[in-house]
Amino acid sequence: MSTTTDASTGSAASSSAAPAPSPSLAPAGHRDTSRSHPDRPAPRRASAWQVRFALLCLVWGFSFLFIKLGTEGFAPLQVTLGRVAFGALVLLVFLVIKRERLPRSARTWGHLAVAAFLLNALPFSLFAYAELTIPSTLASICNATSPLWGMLLSIVALSEDRPTRRRVAGLGLGFLGVLTVLGAWQGFSGVDLTGTAMALGASLSYPVGWIYVRRTLARDQHSHLAMSSTQLLLATVQLAIVTALFTPMPTAFPLVPVLAVFGLGALGTGVAFLLQYGMVAEVGPTTAQMVTYFIPVIATAAGVALLNEHLTWNTPVGALIVLAGAALTQSKPRTP
């Protein structure tokens, strides 16, 4: 689960959970379209992008619930492997339909292998492991901190990005929200710090991957679909090797976890990319990245209603503070 955004600010996703720049799929597809697509609507029906927007919010919001359900029947690495494999399958089907080809350059495949690790294999696996011990609601809130990490990293890694008072204030506000969610004033009691650290680490991995992609593949001429299909294929290979080495074969395939993994991959990763790319092309990246702010709301509602997860007052309040901080880090002062 992630959204399309400039690599300097990051997003949430990839998944999920998620789950933004160049050929990145994080919790879904990530592509830095802020330079290639003007932020104005294409001449299509006004309601088309709104339907796509709502579907993308739902798909990525429910990805955290799918992860939780998936880990009830399979090991975290198996859930992640199924996610990227089903996602890759969806994109490859559309690649064939559109008669496009995968990149042929060894250089491109090498950079995409790194992107696949940073934007898919690593964060998806961390979220799956995190949800063994933390609620899906908390994982979705951690996912929403990606823009905060992105802004912090861009100050160091991207020379053209300069901090402003507004962005610094957003960064401080966002991390204050994280402390509120975790109940820092009561010593983080009731919170699994290891699981939370994994979820925050997954959110940090996204902007690291975006910056890498921006530095290495920003000028690549292949289509979003071809690049993202290749990236998910490489993530599938990486996870297949690691899963085979460290996880025993499942002895059963319970229906609900199987359906959850399929939904997480086919919908939350594959179809989500297609929805996201179509929306970016229609209304531009600025509007498209607003999906970020609805994901924790939907994930929280799904976790409480369907998984009976318990909420204390500081969870929704802290989530609102995190989202407000993230919005500030991505906002720009008005020009006269």
C-alpha positions in Angstrom: 0.0 0.0 0.0 1.5 3.1 -1.0 0.6 5.9 -3.1 2.1 7.7 -6.0 4.2 10.5 -4.8 7.5 12.3 -5.2 10.4 10.3 -3.8 11.3 13.2 -1.6 8.2 13.0 0.5 7.4 9.4 0.4 4.0 7.8 0.8 2.3 5.0 2.3 2.2 1.2 1.0 3.3 -0.5 -0.4 1.0 -2.5 1.7 0.3 -2.4 3.1 0.4 -2.6 3.5 0.9 -0.1 2.3 1.0 0.1 0.6 4.8 5.6 -5.0 8.3 6.7 -7.2 9.6 5.1 -10.4 8.8 1.5 -10.8 8.0 0.8 -7.2 5.2 -1.2 -5.8 4.9 -0.9 -2.2 2.2 -1.6 -0.7 1.1 -1.6 -4.6 2.8 0.3 -7.4 5.1 3.3 -6.9 6.2 5.4 -9.7 7.6 9.0 -9.6 5.1 10.5 -11.9 5.3 14.0 -10.5 7.6 15.1 -13.3 6.1 13.2 -16.2 2.5 13.8 -15.5 1.1 17.3 -15.1 -1.2 17.6 -12.1 -4.4 18.3 -14.0 -7.3 16.0 -15.0 -7.4 14.3 -18.3 -10.6 15.0 -20.3 -12.6 12.0 -19.0 -15.8 11.6 -17.1 -15.5 13.4 -13.8 -16.7 10.4 -11.7 -14.2 7.9 -13.1 -11.3 9.0 -10.9 -13.5 9.2 -7.9 -14.6 5.6 -8.2 -10.9 4.6 -8.8 -9.9 6.6 -5.7 -12.6 4.9 -3.5 -11.6 1.4 -4.7 -7.9 2.1 -4.1 -8.6 3.3 -0.6 -10.6 0.2 0.1 -8.1 -2.2 -1.4 -5.1 -0.7 0.5 -7.1 -0.2 3.7 -8.1 -3.9 3.8 -4.6 -5.0 3.0 -3.7 -4.9 6.7 -6.6 -7.1 7.5 -5.6 -9.5 4.8 -2.1 -9.7 6.2 -3.4 -10.5 9.7 -5.7 -13.2 8.3 -3.0 -14.6 6.1 -0.6 -15.1 9.0 -3.2 -17.1 10.9 -2.6 -19.9 8.4 0.8 -19.3 7.0 4.3 -18.1 8.0 4.9 -14.4 7.4 7.4 -15.1 4.5 4.8 -17.4 2.9 2.2 -14.7 3.1 4.6 -12.2 1.5 5.7 -14.6 -1.2 2.0 -15.2 -2.1 1.4 -11.5 -2.1 4.1 -10.6 -4.6 3.5 -13.8 -6.8 -0.2 -13.0 -7.2 0.5 -9.4 -7.8 3.1 -10.2 -10.4 0.7 -12.5 -12.1 -1.9 -9.8 -12.4 0.5 -7.3 -13.9 2.0 -9.9 -16.3 -1.5 -10.7 -17.6 -2.0 -7.0 -18.4 1.4 -6.8 -19.9 0.5 -9.5 -22.3 -2.9 -7.9 -23.1 -1.1 -4.6 -23.9 1.6 -6.4 -25.8 4.4 -4.8 -23.9 7.7 -6.4 -23.1 9.9 -6.6 -20.0 13.1 -4.5 -20.0 16.1 -6.2 -21.6 18.9 -4.2 -20.1 20.9 -6.0 -17.4 21.5 -2.6 -15.7 17.8 -2.0 -15.4 17.2 -5.5 -14.0 20.0 -5.0 -11.5 18.5 -1.7 -10.2 15.1 -3.2 -10.1 16.4 -6.1 -8.0 17.4 -3.6 -5.4 14.1 -1.8 -5.7 12.3 -5.1 -5.4 14.0 -5.8 -2.1 13.6 -2.3 -0.6 10.1 -1.7 -1.8 8.5 -5.1 -1.8 10.4 -8.1 -0.2 11.7 -6.3 2.9 8.7 -4.0 3.9 6.0 -6.6 3.0 7.9 -9.2 5.1 8.3 -6.8 8.0 4.6 -5.9 8.0 3.7 -9.6 8.0 6.0 -10.4 10.9 4.8 -7.3 12.8 1.2 -8.3 12.6 2.0 -11.5 14.5 2.2 -9.4 17.6 0.6 -6.0 16.9 -3.0 -5.2 15.7 -3.6 -4.4 12.0 -4.8 -1.0 13.1 -1.4 -0.1 14.6 0.4 -1.5 11.5 -1.6 0.8 9.2 -0.8 3.8 11.4 2.9 2.9 11.2 2.6 2.6 7.4 1.3 6.2 7.4 4.6 7.5 8.7 6.4 6.9 5.4 6.0 10.5 4.3 7.7 11.6 7.5 10.7 9.2 7.0 10.8 10.3 3.3 11.0 14.0 4.2 13.7 13.3 6.8 15.8 11.2 4.4 15.3 13.5 1.4 17.0 16.4 3.3 20.1 14.3 3.5 20.0 12.3 0.2 18.4 14.7 -2.3 20.3 18.0 -2.6 17.4 19.7 -4.4 15.1 19.2 -1.4 15.5 21.9 1.2 13.6 21.8 4.6 11.1 24.5 5.2 9.5 25.5 8.5 6.3 23.9 7.4 7.9 20.5 6.6 10.0 20.5 9.8 6.9 21.3 11.8 5.1 18.4 10.0 7.9 16.1 10.8 7.8 16.9 14.5 4.1 16.7 14.6 4.0 13.4 12.9 6.4 11.7 15.3 4.6 13.2 18.2 1.6 11.4 16.8 3.5 8.1 16.8 4.4 8.6 20.5 0.7 9.3 21.2 -0.4 6.1 19.4 2.2 4.1 21.4 1.2 5.7 24.7 4.7 7.0 25.5 3.6 8.7 28.7 2.7 5.4 30.2 5.9 3.6 29.3 4.6 2.0 26.1 2.7 -0.5 28.2 0.5 -2.9 26.3 2.5 -2.3 23.1 4.8 -4.9 21.5 7.8 -2.8 20.8 9.5 -5.4 18.5 6.4 -5.7 16.3 6.0 -1.9 16.2 9.7 -1.4 15.3 9.2 -3.9 12.4 6.2 -1.9 11.1 8.1 1.4 11.4 11.1 -0.2 9.7 8.9 -1.3 6.9 7.6 2.3 6.5 11.2 3.5 6.5 12.2 1.0 3.8 9.8 2.6 1.3 11.4 6.1 1.1 14.9 4.5 1.1 13.7 2.5 -1.9 12.1 5.6 -3.6 15.3 7.6 -3.2 17.3 4.7 -4.7 14.9 4.4 -7.6 15.0 8.2 -8.2 18.7 8.2 -8.3 19.1 5.2 -10.6 16.0 4.7 -12.8 14.4 8.1 -13.0 15.3 8.4 -16.7 14.4 4.9 -17.7 12.1 4.9 -20.7 10.2 1.7 -20.1 6.5 1.9 -19.1 5.3 1.8 -15.5 3.6 -1.6 -16.2 6.8 -3.2 -17.6 9.0 -1.9 -14.8 6.6 -2.8 -12.0 6.0 -6.3 -13.5 9.8 -6.9 -13.6 10.1 -5.6 -10.0 7.5 -7.9 -8.7 8.9 -10.8 -10.6 12.3 -10.2 -9.0 10.7 -9.8 -5.5 9.0 -13.2 -6.1 12.3 -14.8 -6.9 14.0 -13.3 -3.9 11.2 -14.4 -1.5 11.0 -17.8 -3.0 14.6 -18.4 -2.2 14.4 -17.0 1.3 11.2 -18.8 2.1 12.5 -22.2 0.9 15.6 -21.8 3.0 14.0 -20.6 6.3 10.3 -21.7 6.2 9.0 -25.3 6.1 6.3 -26.1 3.6 2.8 -25.5 4.8 1.0 -28.7 5.8 -2.5 -27.3 5.3 -4.2 -24.6 3.2 -7.1 -23.2 5.2 -9.6 -21.4 3.1 -9.7 -18.0 4.8 -5.9 -17.5 4.9 -5.6 -18.6 1.3 -8.3 -16.1 0.2 -6.6 -13.4 2.3 -3.2 -14.0 0.6 -4.8 -14.1 -2.8 -6.7 -10.8 -2.1 -3.6 -9.2 -0.7 -1.6 -10.0 -3.8 -4.1 -9.9 -6.7 -6.1 -6.9 -5.3 -3.8 -5.1 -2.9 -0.7 -5.3 -5.0 -1.6 -6.1 -8.7 -5.0 -4.4 -9.2 -4.0 -1.6 -6.9 -1.2 -0.7 -9.2 -3.5 -0.5 -12.2 -6.0 1.6 -10.3 -3.3 3.9 -9.0 -1.6 4.4 -12.4 -4.9 5.1 -14.1 -5.8 7.7 -11.4 -2.4 9.4 -11.6 -2.8 9.7 -15.4 -6.3 11.1 -15.0 -6.0 13.6 -12.1 -2.2 13.8 -11.3 0.0 12.7 -8.4 -1.1 15.3 -5.9 -4.7 14.2 -5.8 -3.8 10.5 -6.1 -1.5 10.6 -3.1 -4.5 11.7 -0.9 -5.3 8.0 -0.7 -2.6 7.9 2.0 -4.9 9.7 4.5 -7.8 7.3 4.1 -5.9 4.0 4.5 -5.5 4.1 8.3 -9.2 5.0 8.7 -10.4 2.1 6.6 -7.8 -0.3 8.1 -8.9 0.7 11.6 -12.5 0.3 10.9 -11.9 -3.1 9.3 -9.7 -4.2 12.3 -12.3 -3.2 14.9 -15.3 -4.5 13.0 -14.0 -7.7 11.6 -11.1 -8.7 13.8 -12.5 -7.3 17.1 -9.3 -5.3 17.7 -9.6 -3.0 20.7 -9.0 0.7 20.4 -8.0 3.1 23.2 -8.5 6.8 22.8 -4.8 7.5 22.0 -4.9 5.3 18.9 -7.3 7.4 16.7 -6.0 10.6 18.2 -2.4 9.7 17.5 -3.3 8.6 14.0 -4.9 11.9 13.2 -1.8 13.7 14.5 0.4 11.4 12.3 -1.7 12.2 9.2 -1.7 15.9 9.9 2.1 15.8 10.2 2.4 13.8 7.0 0.2 16.3 5.2 2.4 19.2 6.3 5.6 17.5 5.1 4.0 17.1 1.6 2.4 20.5 1.5 3.9 23.5 -0.3 3.4 27.2 0.7 1.0 29.1 -1.5 2.6 31.3 -4.1 1.1 34.8 -4.6 
